[in-house]
Every structure is written in C-alpha cells, then in structure tokens.
C-alpha cells in the first residue's frame, strides 16, 4: 500500500469560519503541531472574491488540502499520508480545527 486518503465533506460550517484566511492557516498549523507532522513549506492559502478559500500544506508524509464554499457552509478536505500516520484521525482533527460545530463526513481510500 502506498498510503491512505481521508476525504472529508465538511457540512454545516459557518460562513465566517469557512471564509477566515487566518483561521485556516491556524487550523493547518494546529494540525501539524498536534500530530508532529513534517511540513515542507508553510501552508499556502488563497482567498477568493467574493468568498471562499483554497489551501494546501505539503508534508513529508504527503499533504493536506481544502477548498471552501462559505455560502453553502461546505468544504472539501483531502488528507493523504503514507507510513504509520492515521489519515482519518488527522482529517477529523483538521475539520474540527476549522469549525468545531461542523459535521465532518470522512471516507477513507487506501492506495
């Protein structure tokens, strides 16, 4: 096996949380720190107009990415890790770090 993808459909998120540039960077950094992940570059986040964010952090273990639709209260998150890391646990933590009141539906795909 190459690794594990945890694909998250974040639902019922608040507009403010899903459109918060600084909050998203902080969620990336909290997740990296909590799981002692090896980031290769600082999180990269882009703010769209009139709303929405996309972000990614490249890890030695692979990556975490997100695309948000604040107007819908939704986001798509992808966590891919190799080795002994638990992609599902990382994805659930990251989802709740973005918006603790959101619903985080996780699907795991082994590669």
Secondary structure by P-SEA (a helix, b strand, c coil): ccbbbbbbbcccccccccccaaaaaaaaaaaaaaacccccccbbbbbccccccccccccccccccccccccccbbbbbbbbcccccaaaaaaaaaaaacccbbbbbbbbcc
